[in-house]
Every structure is written in structure tokens, then in C-alpha cells.
Amino acid sequence: MGQKKTILRALAGETQAVPPIWMMRQAGRYLPEYRATRAQAGDFLSLCYNPELAAEVTLQPIRRYGFDAAILFADILLVPQALGAELWFVTGEGPRLSTITTEADFAKIGPASDVHETLNPIYETVRILSRGLPSETTLIGFAGAPWTVATYMIAGRGTPDQGPAHALMQENTALFEALLARITEATIHYLSAQIEAGAEVVKIFDSWAGSLKGVAFEKYALEPAREITAALKARHPGIPVIGFPREAGEKYVGFHKATGVDCVALDNSVDPEWAAAQVQVDGCVQGNLASRHMVTGGEELVADTRRIVQAFSKGPHIFNLGHGITPDANPDNVQLMIDTVRAGGTG
Ligand code: CP3
């Protein structure tokens, strides 16, 4: 009893008196120690490709808070870069990439199996972490979902409504689908190599799944997640997969069954009581405290944390935020959230 790590127990379907906890973007700018290491590395991408320093920032929130999981420090946009897209980050604005809107642009994108050449330092980070993590901490690898990655590759940047990607889907469906297929294949290579290097769980971030409606959600959110999950489980039997179709709303219902993922991560726009009845019935769920509480703290943080722990207490649950923590968060509020969860939501 108690041999298996708490995160793996939740992913195996076990209901626990105290849910395990980690936090999206837990290694990030809200932590002074992250800012110091990032300054040492230079820019964000240099940090991602420096295995020693990337492992160091991954470990910082584990040392400070004792989270139950560590998530590899990297970015979903490294896959497009490894496929040959140009990638850079504009301070205060976000990512920029060379765009793909024509067959000629797509022809410049490399074969999926070539991504390892660029991504080898990331696998080295995973190996360092796999050796250096406390024995009770689970190592989570990750990649972006094909649709979300495609929205950045098509537009060349983040977009409020994913307009350019929707336009390409309508105007040149064949090109759009060829791009999605290439990203899907590259993602299988990338996640498989992370697992071989020591990742114990992988998470697929579909941050923009919410803008896919009707049949488009089935074809471009469910189907790629199903394909990636099936390929990984065929190569690495038993590897747990977390899916995060952010803002999927009603479409969270049935996501476990449609894709084969072991856990569905929920954003904070869904009601925890609703999600317990409609989504957790099919398996483990992760989430879903609003990130703003990490800025504002206080009684509201405690009340919402307790409510979420309570709502999901009758099934497998991993406590997390509904989206990444923001740079303006107060590290003390993170501790308050953890203390509240570990008091069983009643403390
Ligand atoms: O969760 C973690 O701690 C693991 C590392 C991680 C990062 N990005 C580090 C990062 C993960 C899992 C991601 C995922 C990611 N990256 C997503 C999907 C999840 C989501 O947030 O919706 C997306 C869409 C990206 C692309 C991306 N990377 C954007 C849009 C930005 C700029 C916005 C911002 O927060 O500045 C990034 C940069 C980024 N990725 C940072 C971090 C810690 C900030 C970089 C810095 O230090 O300046």
C-alpha cells in the first residue's frame, strides 16, 4: 500500500482522500528563482534548450512546494521549430513563427522523424530529471495538440479567435489536413522519445480546442488526440495520457472514451459539480481552480479550493489550476492553495 506515486494512482483510477496536486506553468516568472535562472540562460528559448538549466527550473517549484508532479520545462512551439519553422519570442508580446498558408510554405516543413535532431536537448532534460526527482514525484512530459500547434504555425503568432487557422481549414482543407497530419506524426515521435528518456505521464495541451465546433471538434481535436494516445500506448503499454481540450465545455463529456486518454484536464469555466457528474464518471479528471486566485488569494481562494476538492472527492482527481499561473501571482497564494488541498479541503 502507498507504494505507487499519488499521481499514478489517480491516473489508474484510484480515489484518494487527499488528491495529488501540481500546477500548470509551475516553473515560471512568478518565482524569483525562475527569473534568476532565466536571466542566467539569456532568453526563454535558450533556457528550453539548456538541459541543466531547464532541469533546474523544473525542480524549483518541487523544492519550494513539494508538488506531487514535475512538468518538463519546454514549450509546445518547439515542435514547429523542429519541423523547420522559424520561432522567436517578442518580450511582452509572445511567440512569433514563420507562417504556413500555401503549399510552398508547407513544402519547406521537414519530415516528422527529423524532429529529434532539434529536440535532443529536451530528452536530455528529461533524463536529468528522471535521475534527480524525489522518489515520490511523478515526471510529466508534454506536447501541444496538433490543432493548437497548427493555429500558431498558420498565423505565425497567438490569435484571439484562431481566425487564420479556421480560414485555411475552409479555403484549403487538404493543406490544413496535411499540416495537422505532419504535426500529429511529429508529436508521436516527440512524446515517445520523452517517455523513453523517463517521462512517466504525458499531457497533450489543446489550448484552443474551444474554438472547434461540431464536426470540426471531432476531426481536429478528438481524432488527433485518439491517434496520438493509441500510438503511444501501443509503443509504451500502460503509459498514462492526460488530455486538455481547453474550453471544450459540453464537449468534455465523453472525451475519455472518444480518445482513450486516462485523464481529462478541465479549465475553470466548467462547474466542478457538473464535471464530477458528467466527466469524472468516465475516469480521472484534473483541475480546475481559476488562476486569478493565485493573484488575489484570501478567503475566496480557500472557498473555491475546498469546493473543487469536495466536488471531485468521490472519484479519481488531480488538483490543478484551470490554466497556467500568471507572472503577477503571489507565491504565498500557491502555498495557501496547497495547504488547503492537503488539509483535505476542510482545513
Ligand atoms: O507548465 C509548465 O510549467 C511547463 C512548461 C510550459 C511552458 N509552456 C513554458 C513557458 C508548458 C506546458 C507550456 C505550454 C504552452 N506554451 C501552451 C499551452 C498551454 C497554455 O498556456 O495555453 C501554449 C499555447 C504555449 C505557447 C507559448 N509559450 C506562449 C503563447 C507564450 C507566451 C505567453 C507567456 O506566458 O509569456 C509562451 C512562453 C512560455 N512558455 C513561458 C513559459 C514559462 C514564459 C516565457 C518566459 O519566461 O518569458
Residues whose N, C-alpha, C, O or C-beta is under 5 A from the ligand:
A	BS01	CP3	M23 M24 R25 Q26 A27 G28 F44 I71 L72 F73 A74 D75 I76 G94 P95 F142 G158 F205 S207 G324
